[in-house]
């Protein structure tokens, strides 16, 4: 599988709340950020949590968020950021609709 996103792309984290093991933090779901880098391709940890997974490798990205976008009551510096590593299946283009 090749990486869909590149450095500088604006993305939004899907708002899905599936049952079971999820590696994507709840506090960033539905939030928009910018891809900092493609971290590589790995086996899907959500599938690995349930046993052996032989599916395709999944691209993972480091995504940068504004602190104030993640926590509206954040009263620190407006320059503060938070970076989270997120697998591609959790991301959609920032302007795209979320069908999760």
Secondary structure, DSSP 8 states (H G I E B T S, - for coil): ---S--TT-EEEE-----SS---S-GGGTT-EEEEEEEEEEE--HHHHTTS---S--EEEEEEEEEHHHH-TT--S-TT-EEEEEEEGGGEEETTS----
